[in-house]
Amino acid sequence: MKLRRQLLLVSLVALALPWAGCQYLRQVDAALAQGQLQALEATAAAIAARLASAPQLIAPDPMRHSRPPGSQLYLNPLPHSPVVDGYGDDWRPWALKPRELLNEQLTPQAQVTLGQFTDQVYLLLTVRDKTPAYRDPRTKLLAGGDTVEIFTSGRNYLLPVASQGPADALWHNPREGRYQRELRLRGRWTTSHEGYQLELALPYALTNGALSIRVQDRTSSAGTPPVHSAGTLPADGQPGRLVAPLKDLQAELDHFAQPGLRLVVVDSEGFLLASTGQPQIMPPAEDEPRPWLRSWVYRKLLSREALTELPKNALPLTSDIGRDRAGQWFSGPLLSRIGAVSVPVITRADEVIERPLLGRVLVLQSAEAMQSVTEGAAHRLWLISCAAAATALLLLLGYASWLSWRIRKLHRAARNAVDSSGKLRGNFPQSTAADELGALNRAFASLLGELDQYHQYLRTLASKLSHELRTPLAVMRSSLDNLSAGELDEATRRYTERAMDGGARLSGILNSLAAASNLEASIHQAERESFDLADLLDVMVQCYSDAHPHHRFRLDKPDGELPCLGAPELLAQLLDKLVDNACSFAPEDSEIRLTARIEGGDYLISVSNEGPLLPSNYAHKLFDSLVSVRKDGDNAGHLGLGLHIAKLIADFHRGRLKACNRADNSGVEFTLQLPNQ
């Protein structure tokens, strides 16, 4: 890990101060939230006590609690009367929650929604039936197919299902002993993608406060028994009561209204009886483009657990109505917290006998006021602590960046002190700083200065040796020539010839040293030109076949021209070095293979021969100067410059030269990667 990141991680300890402040604010916020729930519970308990003392306000219908649960239907107050056309378009904007009707298999079969406007009751029924059996007039049966039955306190109405058109409501007149049509029920049938739909209107006085519905599903219109039945009619055959908001209860609840509170009274089954007020949730102000983001941040900082989302178009804490008190926090719109408290309404005759549960009082309030207090404290705390932490972070980050910059500068200088050919550039910068990094910089500069002097000595050593040894070598060779020109015995002539051979080898070594000292300059002075690499390879392989008759040469290359930009004489010299190296190690009569191919836009030229393998961990040293792996290198005069010269030529052409053993370990392969441009 870099030094700047290490110091940055160490500086994160400064964040402990905001964290500790956040923990403290969480405790304060939890205490305020608990106090707010207790205040809401006190308000709900006061309303519940008032309603318990006057049960006629919440339960004016004495027959309501004698009916079994699930048999009641709720009348939603409607803002205006819908058009009874069977399509139900007027009901969709009101977003009323429908009542699910389950069949004997507890599978949803229909949905019914009831509403009231003035003295009229409106009903929207949607039935799921993929194969509806409509009424067939030819059978003359009233209930031959699917039917919908409506039960009131005095009459039972039978509505045969039709695909389209008006709905006929038939009831049995015991005086006349026949079914007759009820004209006060107006309705229309329509088909839907899931089955059929009925929209109906009837006077409230006709229901007498009681209404049940039942849907009969048959397989045919021939009067067969129904296969499925779903509805709200209890087992005793008496319809359930209609539940609607109570005006007297609403007037009494208005006395307890407070700003920012929503008061709700529901009955024992959760039907809404009265409601007043709304939780005060402040919308975004015009001059604050996104205050919800700040509120969300504070909620994340101050809350430990995620809040349950407030139900839409429904009331919380009404799914499981019991006799206990309950309080809970919800997530409301605009990311606000909503506190909800539920208190049951129960009347008691004495200490032992308990009357039925009449309903429940719900109190909802937004935590905007409390949240503003905690957010204000959090805002000030975080401004101060974050300013201190940010100052420490900036100072440490700046100091770490300065140190990192100095280290990177020293790293770049050390990396660029030596060029690609191994020469020291000699421009290493020296620092005047009095700290440890400055001392390290000066130590590097001193070390590289000494290495540069030694490198200069090694570079001129070859030319110095060549210059100093040429004169005594010339004297020795001339003396040997004069000596061999005279009459010598056999032993003396043999020793003279050996001395002359040694002098010739020594002269060759001096010539190689002189050539090697000027090799790099001559390579960089070469001019580039466009030529055909395929033609160069053909010519070179023919020359190698003539020069090395004891080896067989094979060339594999693509058909056609291989255009290349470079110095052809240098590439020929590179191939000479590789082929000469291959011939030195390959057995006689073995094949030396030259291969040229195109891969990834580059030319790959390889020279492969049989023979001994490369020493392990030695392949990367083959191209260094004065390196040889020949066992007879000293006697044969090899100085290890051939592959080094080939490497310099490859670098001049921006190519790469590498050596590896054959895949079958039968020999060695040298590969030149040459850019195709």
N, C-alpha and C positions, 0 to 999 in steps of 0.2 A: 504494500500500500504506500502511496506517495506521501511525502512529508506534509503537504498541505491538507490532504484528507485526514491524516492522523491528528493534526492540530484542530481540524474542524470537528472531528468526533470528540476530542477532549473538550472543546468549547461548548458542546451540547449539554454539558453538566449545568450550564447556566439556565437551562430550561427547567431545572428543578423548582425554581421560584414560581413561575407561572403554574406549574403542576400542583404545587402545594396550595396556592391560592385557589385553584380550580376545585381541589378537594374540599376546601373550607366552604366555598360557595355552594357546592353540591349539598353539604350538610344543611346549610341555611335554607337552600331551596327546598329540600325534602321536608324540613320543619314547617316552612310556610305552606307547602302543598298539603301537608297533613292538617294544619290548622284550617285551611280553606275547606277541605272536605268535612271537617267537623262542623264548621259554620253552615255549610249546605245541609248537612244532616239535621242540624237544629231547626233550620227553616222547614225542611220536609216533615220533620216530626210535628212541628206546630200545625202545619196544614192537615196532616193525617189525624191529629187529635181533634181538630175542628170538624172534619168530615165524620169521624167516628162518633162524635156527639150528635151529629145530625145525619143519620144514615139515609134519610129520604133524599138528600142532595146527590149522593152517589149511586143510590139504588132506589129510584122512584118506582120502578116496576116490581111489584111483589112477586110476580111469577118468574122473574129473571133467574133467580138462584135455584129455582126448583127444576130447571131444565138441565139435562146432562151437558158436560163440556163438549164443544165441537159442533153443537147444533145451531148456535147463534150465527147470524149474518150481520155484517157491519154496513151501515148506510153512510157512505162518504158524502159530506156536503158538497154540492156542485155549484160552481159560480153561475152557470146558466143551464138551461135545458138542452140536452143533445138532440140532434136530428135522428129520429128513429128510422134509419134506412138499412140497417143490418150490417153496415161496414165498420162501424165503430171508430170512424176517423176523429170524431169530436172527443173521444176518451184519451187518446194518446198524449196530448199536451198536458193533461192533468197528472200523468204518471202515478196512477193509483195502484196500490198493491192488490192483485187479485187473490181470490181464495181458491186453493187447489182442491179438487174433488177427486178422491181416491176410490177405486173400485174394490171389490172383495179381495183382490190380490195385492192391494196396497200400491197399485200402479196409477200414476196420474192419468185421469181420463178426460178431465175438463177443468176449465177455469171460469170463475164467475166473479163479476165485479158489480156492486150495487151502489147507487147514488141517489140522493134526494135533492130536489129543487122545488120549493114551495110545498104543495100538497101531492106531488107526483113522485113515484118511485121508478127509477130507471135501472134496467138490468142488461148486462152484456155478458153473454155466455159463449165461450169458445170450446168446442168439443173436438178431441183427437179421435178420428175414426177414418181409417184408410178405405173401408168398404161400407159407407153409409147405406142403410136400407130406407129409401124414401117411401112415403105413403103412395100406395097404388089405388087409384079410384076404382079400378075394375073389381077389386076384392070386396068393396063396400065395408071394409073393416076400419074402425076408428083408430085402432092401435095395431095395424098390421106390420108396420116397420118400426124404425127407431122413434122414440117418443121422449119428450121432455115433460115432466110433471111438476106443477107448482102447487104447493100446499099452503093454504092460509088457515086462520083460526076457524073459518066457517065452511070453506069450500076447497075442493081439489080440482085443479084444472089440468086437462090433458091437451098437449100440443103436439100433434103429429109432425114429424120432421119433413120438410120439403126442401128441394134444391134451391129454389128461388121463390120470392114473392111474399105475400103477407102471411102472418102466423094466425092460425085459427085456434082459439082457446075454447075448449069444450068442457062443460061441467054437467054433472048428472042432476037433473031436477027430479027429486023423489015424488013430487006431487003429480007430475005428468008421466013419470016413469020412462024418461028418455033423456038423451044428451042434447043440450042446446048450447049455442055459441054465446060467449061473454064478450059483449061489444066494448066494455070498458078496458079491456086488455088490447093494446095496440102493439103489434110487433112485425118484424120482417126477418126472413131467412136469407142467408147468403152462404155460398160455399167458400171454403178456405183451402190453403195448400195442405193442411193437416186433417181437414174434415169439413165441419160446417159451423156456422155462427148464427146466434140469435140475439137480436136487440129488441127489448120489450119495455113498455111503459104501462103503469097501472096506478090508480089512485091509492094513496096511503091508507085511506079509510077502508079500502077493500081488504087490506091485510089485517087490520085490527091489531097491529103491532107484532104479528107472528108471520113467519115465512120460512119455508123450506123448499128445496129443489132436488129433483132426482132425474138422472139421465139413464134411459134404458137403451141398451145396444143389442140389436137383433141381427141375425145373419141374412134374413130375407124379409120380404114384405108380405108374407103369407100368414102372419100372425103366430109365428113360432115363439117359444119362450125366450126371454132375453138371456144372452150369454154373459153380459157384463152389466153391472148397475153401480152407479156412483151418485152420491148426494149427501145432503145434510139432514135428512129426516131421521129422527131417533127411532129406536126399536119400538117405543110405545105408540108410534104412529101420529103423535102430536107434533106439530111444527115447532121449530125453535123460535126464539124471540128475536126481533130486530133491535140492534144496538145502534144508537146514534148519539152524537154530541148533545150534552144536556145544557140548556140555556141557564137554568138556575145555578147549576154547578159552575158554569163559566162566570156568572156574575159574582159568585162567592169567591172564586179563584182570583178574580181581578183585584180583590181587596188586598191580596198578598203580593201583588206584582211589585217588583223592584227593578231598577235599571240594571241591565246586564244579566238578568236571570231569566231562564225559561222554566216555567212551572207547567207540569203536565200531570194529568190524572187519568189513569187507565183503569179498566175494570179487572176482574180476576183472570180473564183470558187475554189481557193485553190490548183490548180495543180502546182507542182514544175517546175519552169522554169530555175533556176540556183541556185547553192549552192557552198560555199567555206568555208574551215576552219572547226574546231571543237572546242567546249569549252574545255579549258585546265583542265582536271580532272586527278590529279596525282594518279597513281596506288600505292599500298603499296610497300615500298622499301623492299629489301631482308633482311636488318638488323632490320626492324621494323615488327614484326610478325603480330600485329593487330592494326595499327594506326587508323583504322576506329572506334574502340571503343572510343578512346579519342575524335575523331571528333564528334561522336554521343553524348557524354556527354556534350561537349561544345555547340552543337546545342540545346540540351535540356535546358541548362542553359541560353542561350542567346535568344532563340526563344519563343515567346508567343503563337503562333498558329502553327498548323501543316501545312506543305506546300503540295500543290497538286503535285502528282507524275507526273514526266515528261512522256508523252506518248511514248510508244515504237513503232518504225517504223512509226512515225507520227510527225507532227509539232504542237506545241502549238499555241493557239490563232488563229486557222484557221477554227474553227467550225462555227463561226458566223462572216463572213467577213463583216465589215462595213466601214464607212468612218472616224471613230474616231481613235485616237491613244490609245494604251493600253500597259501597262507594268505589269508584274507579276513575282513572284518568284515561282520556281518549285523545287521539290526534285529530284535530279538526281542520277546517279549511285554512289556507294561508299558513300552514304548519303551526297553528296555535294549539295549546293544550286546553282540553275541555274536561272539566270535572263534572261527574254525574253521580247522584246519590238517589237511591231507591228506598222508600220506607213504606211498609204495608199499612193498609187501613183496616183495622179489626175492631169490632165492637164486642164488648164483654158484658154478659148478664151478671156474672159474679166472678169470684176468684177461681171457680172450678170449670164452669161451663163456658165454652168459647163458641161464639157465633162464627159463621163462615167469613172467609176473607172477601171483603167488599171490593177491594181494588188496591192500587198502589200509587203513591205520589212520587214523581220524578222531578228532581231539581237539577238543572244544567247551568253551568257558569263557565265562562272563559277565564283563563288565568292571565289575561292581558295585564291587569294591574300588578299582580304579584311578579309577573315576568318582567315588567318594566323596572321594578326595584332591583331584582337580581341581575338583569342585563346592565343596568346602570353601574352597579358595583363591579360586575365582571368587566365592563368596558373600561372603567378607571384602573382596575387592577391590572388588566392586560396591557393597557397603554404604558403604565409605569414599568411593569416587569419586562414587557417586550422591548421597551426602549433600552433598558439596562442590558438585557440579553443581546439585543441587536448591536449595541455599542461594543460589547465584549466580543461578539462574533466578528464584527467588522475589523476590530483591531487584530484579533488572532488570525483572521483570514488574510488581512493585509500583510502581517508579519510572515505568515506561512507562504504567501505568494512571493514576497521578496526573497525569502530563503530558497523557495523552489526555483525562482528565476536565476539566482546565482548558481544553484546546483546544476540547472539545465545548461547555463552558459558554460560552466566548467565541463559538463558532459559533452557538449557539442565541440568545444575546443579540443578535448582529448580524443574524441572520435575522428575529428578532421585533421589531427596532427600528422597522420600518415596517409598518403594517397594510395590508390589502388595498386601501384607497383611496389609498395613497401618503402617509399622514400619519405623522409621527414620534411614537412613543409617549412618548418622553422619560424612560423608566425604565431606561436602560442602566446596568448595574452597573459600579462602578469597583473595580479591584483595588488592594490595597496592597502586593503582592509587589514585591520589588526586582529581579527578573530580567527577561529580555527579554519574556516573556509578559505580565508586569504592565505594562511600558512600552507594549506593543502595545495592551493593554486600555485604558489611560488615553488613548492617542492616538485610539482609536476613539471613546471617550466625548467627548473634546474636539471631534472632527470632527462627530459627530452633534449636539452642542450647538450648534455654529455653523450646521449645516444646519437645525436646528429653529427658530432665530431667523429665518433667511432664509425658511423655509416659513411662519412666522407672519406675516412681512411680506407675502409674496405672498398669503396668504389674506385679509388685511385690506385689500389694495391696491384691490380692486374696490369695496368699500364706501366706502373713503376717497375714491376718485376720483368715485364716484357722488354722495357727499355734497358734495364740494368743487365739482363742476362744475354741480350743479343750480341754484344761485343765479345765477351769471353766465349760464347758459343760459336761465334764466327771464327775466332782464333783457333778453337779446338777443332772445328770441322776442317779448316784450311790445313792445319797441321796433320790431321788424319789423311787428308787427300794427298798431301805431299809424301807422307809416309807410305801410303798404299801404292804410290807411283813407282817407288823403288823396288828393288829385289828383296823379297821377304821369304823367310821359310814358311812352311805350312802352318805351324802353330801361331807364329806372329801375325800372319795374314788373317787367321781365324779371329784372333782377338781384335785386330784392327777393324774387321767388318762388323763385329759386335758393337764396338765403340761407335762406328759410323751409324749403325741402325739406332742405337740409343740417342745419338745426337739428332737424327731425323725425327724420332718421336718427340724429343724435347722441343725441337723447332716447331713441330705441329701443335704441341701444347701451348707454346707461347703465341702462335698465330690465333689459336682458339680464344685464348684470354684476351688478346687485343681486339678480336672481332666481337667478343661478348661485351666488352666495355663500350663499344660504339653501336651495339645492336639496336637498342631502344630508340636512339635518335634517328637511325636510318629507317626504322619501321614507321615512325610518325611523320617522316618526310615523304612517304610514298603517296602517290596520287590515286584517287579512286576513278574507276571507269566502268562502263557497262559491258558485260561479256556473257558468253554462254557457258554456264557451269558444266553442262553435259559434255560439251566439246572439250573442255579442259580435262575432265575426268577420263574421256576416251584417250586423249593424247598421253596423259600421265600413265595410265595402265599399260599402254603399248611400250612406253619407255621402261617401266618397271619390269615388264616381261623380258625385254632385251638385256637389262642390267643385272637381273637376278635369274639366271637360267635354272638354278636349282630349286626354284619355288614356282608354284602355279598361281596365277592371278585371275580373279573373277570379279566382274563389275555388274552389279544389279542397280538399274536406275529406270525411272519412267521414260516413256517414249516422248520424243519431241524435245524442244529447247527448254532450258532451265535458266531464264534470265536472272542475272545477279549483278549487284553494284558493289565493287570492291577493287582490290589490287590483285590481279590474277597471278603475278609473279610471287607475291607473298603467300597466297593460298597454295601455289605449287610448292613453295618451300615448306609450308606446314605439312602437306601430304608427304613430302620427302622425309621429313622427320618421323612421321607416324609409320610409314612403310619401312624405313630403315630400322626403326625400333622393332617392328613386327618380324622383319627378316632376321634380326639378331637372335630372337628367341624361338622362332618357328623351326620345327625340324625340316630337314631336307625333303623335297618332293611333297611337302604339305601345301595346302591351299590357303592363300591369303585373299580374303573376300573384302571388296570395297562395295559399299551399299549407299545409295542416295535415294531419299524419299522426302515427300512433302508432308508436314504434320503441323496443323494449327497455323498455317501461313509462314512457317519457317522450313529451311532445308536442314535435314538431318543426314550428315555424311559420317559413316562409320567405317573403321578399318578393323577387321577381326582376323585373328590368327590362332592357330593351335600352339600349345606350349605350356610352360609353367604358369601357375596362377599368381595373381598379385598377392604380396604379403598382407596379412590382416592388419587393419587400421593403418594402412600405408598409402591408400589410393589418393588421399587429399594432399600428400606431400610429393607426389611424382612430378608435379609441375613447378616445384620450387627450383631455384638456381642451385647448381652444384650438388644435386641429389641424384644418385644412381643406385639401382638395385642389382646391377650385374655382379656376378661373383668374380669375374676377371676384369672388372672395370679399370683397375690400376694398370694392368699389363697391356690392355688394349687401348689405353689412352682416352677412355670415355670420362668426361668431366661432369656429366649430368646436365648439359646445357641444351640438348635437343628438344626435350619436352617443354623446357622453360621457354625456348624460342617459339615453339608452337603455341603455348599459352599466350605470349605477348601478341602474336599475330591474330589469334582468336579475339583477344580484347580489343585490338585495333578495329576489327570488323563488328564490334558490339555483339560478339557471339560467346558461346560457352563451350568449354572442352572438358570432358569427363572420361574417366576410365573405370571399367568394371569387369568382373569375370563373366564369361559366358554363362548362359542359363544352365547348360549341362556340365559346367565346370571342366570343359575341354580346352579352354584357352582364355584369351583376354580380348576385350573389345574396347576401342577408343571411339568416342562419338563427338562430332563437332555440330553444334546447333548454330546455324547461320541465319540471320534475319533475311527474309525474302524481299528486300528493298534496298 
